[in-house]
Amino acid sequence: MHMDMKLPQSRTAKAVVLSTALLAGAVYAGCVCHGTVTVKKFYDANANGVHDAGEPRLIGWNMTLESASKLYSSTLPTDSFGYATFGSLLPASDYSLREASPLQANWVQSSPHDAQGNPINPQTGIQVAAGNTAQLSFGNYCTKPSGGRTPGYWSNKNGLDTLMDGGTLAPEFTTLSSLNLSSINGVDFNPVTYPQFRAWLLASTATNMAYKLSSHLAAMRLNVEAGFVNGNRIYAPFGGSINQLMALANNSLLSDPMTPAGNPERAYQEQLKNWLDALNNGAPVVSPVPCTFSFN
């Protein structure tokens, strides 16, 4: 006689519970429930806000990620590749990422920035989605004094001693004569003697802006020739190197050696003059390599 074999009811219930648990575990194991935020930290050697080829990453820079809705806050230093990675994040759209400000005041954030060039720190409204990685970057550069000497320096005894370091003024005056220097009346100025050069520097005024620009161009050219200033250094307010700034000034003097009030080129020459004036007074320029930084 054939008899159907049936599991006891309690054993059947246990089998159902077990299979349900196993299924739930499999579903949970395959669930992608979190997101990631990765930030890159780079040294912006030309202060253009872009991570260009050859620019190094910054290691050990503190980055903080926060979300008010998820009650989340975490600070990580960038690793040996210049990255800080925040994982296992609950999805939300209110994450913010902030870079720490170093104790050294000569550091400048160049990226990201708004339309007016102001640094954006923190970056807000970061969207974290399950299974996705949000990628961000911050760029910074540091500055050092230009090392410039003013026109006043080149008109005093210390300046004369520097000019005479080779025993003669001929090389320096040949360099200055190669520029398109202008005088009060717009006439070319080519120095021959030190008293003549000194008088020209001391009499410089902005009545003819080309004359004032000329005095600061001459001082900067001598600064570079003497090794006080490196002409390849980037001056961030200008957006280029000191050599490029001098070239623009020289070209402007060639085309417009007389720029009194009302001249359409006067404002442009005044801006060039202001940049050179600042650099002749030691204004900070971008260091080609990262400087020291530390945090509280």
C-alpha positions in Angstrom: 0.0 0.0 0.0 1.4 3.4 -1.1 1.4 6.2 1.3 2.2 9.9 0.6 5.0 11.2 2.7 4.3 14.6 4.1 6.6 16.8 6.2 5.2 17.8 9.6 3.6 21.2 9.6 6.3 22.7 11.9 9.1 21.5 9.6 7.3 22.9 6.5 7.0 26.3 8.2 10.7 26.3 9.0 11.6 25.5 5.4 9.5 28.4 4.2 11.1 30.8 6.7 14.6 29.6 5.8 14.0 30.0 2.0 12.6 33.5 2.6 15.6 34.5 4.6 18.0 33.2 2.1 16.2 35.0 -0.7 16.2 38.2 1.3 19.9 37.8 2.0 20.6 37.4 -1.7 18.6 40.5 -2.5 20.4 42.5 0.2 23.8 41.3 -0.9 23.1 42.6 -4.4 21.7 45.9 -3.2 23.7 49.0 -4.2 22.6 51.4 -1.5 25.5 53.8 -1.1 27.5 56.4 -3.1 31.0 57.8 -3.1 32.6 61.3 -3.3 36.2 61.6 -4.5 38.1 64.9 -4.5 41.4 65.6 -6.3 43.8 68.2 -4.9 46.4 69.7 -7.3 49.0 72.4 -7.3 48.1 75.1 -9.8 51.6 76.2 -10.9 50.4 78.7 -13.4 47.4 79.9 -11.4 44.9 79.3 -14.2 42.5 77.2 -12.2 43.0 74.1 -14.4 45.0 70.9 -13.6 47.5 71.0 -16.5 49.8 68.3 -17.5 52.8 68.1 -15.2 51.3 69.9 -12.2 51.7 67.8 -9.1 49.0 66.6 -6.6 49.0 67.9 -3.1 49.4 65.2 -0.4 48.1 65.5 3.2 45.6 68.3 2.6 42.5 68.0 4.8 39.2 67.8 3.1 35.8 67.7 4.9 32.6 66.3 3.6 29.2 67.0 5.3 25.5 66.4 4.9 23.0 68.0 7.3 20.2 65.7 6.2 22.2 62.6 6.8 23.9 63.9 10.0 27.2 63.2 8.3 30.6 64.8 8.7 34.0 63.4 8.0 37.5 64.8 7.4 40.2 63.0 5.4 43.7 64.1 4.3 44.5 63.6 0.6 46.5 60.4 0.0 49.8 59.8 -1.9 48.0 60.3 -5.2 46.3 63.6 -4.1 42.9 62.1 -3.6 40.5 61.9 -0.6 37.7 59.3 -1.1 34.6 59.3 1.0 32.7 56.0 0.7 29.5 54.2 2.0 27.5 57.5 1.7 23.7 57.5 2.0 22.1 59.1 -1.1 21.3 62.8 -0.6 21.6 66.1 -2.5 22.9 68.4 0.2 26.5 67.2 0.6 29.1 69.9 0.8 32.9 69.6 0.4 35.3 72.0 2.0 39.1 72.2 1.9 40.9 73.2 5.0 42.7 76.6 5.1 46.4 76.2 5.9 48.1 78.2 8.7 50.4 79.7 6.1 48.8 82.8 4.6 50.6 82.6 1.3 48.3 79.9 -0.1 45.6 80.8 -2.6 42.7 78.7 -3.8 42.4 79.0 -7.6 39.8 76.3 -8.3 36.8 76.1 -8.2 35.9 79.8 -8.5 32.8 81.8 -9.4 32.4 84.1 -12.4 34.1 87.0 -10.6 37.1 84.8 -9.7 36.2 84.3 -6.1 37.1 80.9 -4.6 34.1 78.6 -4.0 34.8 76.8 -0.6 32.8 74.8 0.3 31.3 73.3 -2.8 27.7 72.8 -2.0 24.7 70.9 -3.3 26.7 67.8 -4.2 24.5 65.0 -5.3 25.3 61.5 -4.0 23.4 58.7 -5.7 23.5 55.0 -4.9 26.1 53.2 -6.9 27.7 56.4 -8.3 30.8 58.4 -7.6 30.8 62.2 -7.5 34.2 63.5 -8.6 35.4 67.0 -7.6 38.7 68.9 -7.6 40.4 71.8 -5.8 43.4 73.7 -7.1 45.8 75.8 -5.0 49.0 77.7 -5.5 51.4 79.5 -3.0 53.2 82.8 -3.4 56.5 84.3 -2.6 57.7 87.9 -2.8 58.9 88.9 -6.3 62.1 90.4 -5.0 61.7 93.6 -7.0 63.5 96.9 -6.3 61.7 100.2 -6.9 62.8 103.0 -9.3 63.9 104.7 -6.2 66.4 101.9 -5.5 67.9 102.3 -8.9 68.3 106.0 -8.4 70.3 105.7 -5.1 73.8 104.5 -4.2 72.7 100.9 -3.6 71.3 100.8 -7.1 74.4 102.3 -8.6 76.5 99.7 -6.8 74.4 97.0 -8.3 74.6 98.5 -11.8 78.4 98.7 -11.4 78.7 95.0 -10.3 80.5 94.3 -13.6 82.7 97.3 -13.4 80.8 99.3 -16.1 77.3 100.5 -16.8 77.6 99.7 -20.5 75.7 96.3 -20.4 72.8 97.7 -18.3 72.4 100.8 -20.5 72.6 98.7 -23.6 69.7 96.6 -22.2 67.7 99.7 -21.3 68.3 101.3 -24.8 66.8 98.2 -26.4 63.5 99.1 -24.7 61.0 101.7 -26.0 61.4 104.0 -23.1 59.7 107.4 -23.2 60.3 110.8 -21.7 57.9 113.5 -20.5 57.4 114.8 -24.1 57.1 111.3 -25.7 60.7 111.4 -27.0 62.7 108.1 -26.9 65.0 107.8 -23.8 68.3 106.0 -24.2 70.6 106.4 -21.1 74.2 107.2 -21.6 75.4 108.3 -18.1 74.2 107.4 -14.6 73.4 111.1 -13.7 71.2 111.3 -16.8 69.5 108.0 -16.0 69.0 109.0 -12.3 67.5 112.3 -13.3 65.1 110.6 -15.7 63.9 108.2 -13.0 63.4 110.8 -10.3 61.5 113.2 -12.7 59.1 110.5 -13.8 55.4 111.6 -13.6 52.1 110.4 -14.9 51.4 113.5 -16.9 52.5 111.4 -19.8 51.5 107.9 -18.6 54.0 106.4 -21.1 56.8 108.1 -19.1 55.6 106.6 -15.8 55.2 103.2 -17.3 58.7 103.5 -18.8 60.3 104.2 -15.4 58.7 101.0 -13.9 59.6 99.0 -17.0 63.2 100.1 -16.7 63.3 99.2 -13.0 61.8 95.8 -13.6 64.2 95.1 -16.5 67.1 95.9 -14.2 65.6 93.7 -11.5 65.6 90.8 -13.8 69.1 91.5 -15.2 70.4 91.7 -11.6 68.8 88.5 -10.6 66.5 90.1 -8.0 63.4 88.9 -10.0 62.8 85.8 -12.0 61.0 86.9 -15.2 59.4 83.5 -15.7 57.4 83.8 -12.4 53.6 84.1 -12.8 51.9 87.2 -11.4 48.3 86.1 -10.8 46.6 89.5 -11.0 48.1 89.9 -14.5 47.5 86.3 -15.5 50.9 85.6 -17.0 54.7 85.8 -16.4 56.7 88.9 -15.6 58.5 88.6 -18.9 55.1 88.6 -20.7 54.1 91.7 -18.8 57.3 93.5 -19.7 56.8 92.6 -23.4 53.3 94.0 -23.4 54.5 97.2 -21.7 57.3 97.6 -24.2 55.0 97.0 -27.2 52.6 99.6 -25.8 55.4 102.2 -25.5 56.4 101.6 -29.1 52.9 102.3 -30.4 52.0 105.0 -27.9 55.0 106.9 -26.4 52.7 109.9 -25.5 49.6 109.2 -23.4 48.4 112.3 -21.6 44.9 112.6 -20.1 42.2 111.8 -22.7 44.4 109.5 -24.7 42.6 106.2 -25.4 45.7 104.1 -24.5 46.3 105.8 -21.2 44.1 103.5 -19.0 45.8 100.4 -20.5 49.2 101.8 -19.8 48.2 102.8 -16.3 47.2 99.2 -15.6 50.5 97.9 -16.9 52.3 100.5 -14.8 50.3 99.5 -11.7 51.2 95.8 -12.1 54.9 96.6 -12.6 54.9 99.1 -9.7 53.5 96.3 -7.4 56.1 93.8 -8.6 58.9 96.4 -8.2 57.7 96.7 -4.6 57.9 93.0 -3.9 54.3 91.9 -4.8 53.8 88.1 -4.4 54.3 85.9 -7.4 53.4 82.2 -7.9 55.9 79.7 -6.6 56.7 77.1 -9.3 56.7 74.4 -6.7 54.4 73.8 -3.6 55.4 75.6 -0.4 55.0 74.1 3.1 51.5 73.9 4.5 50.1 72.7 7.8 46.7 72.8 9.7 45.5 73.2 13.2 
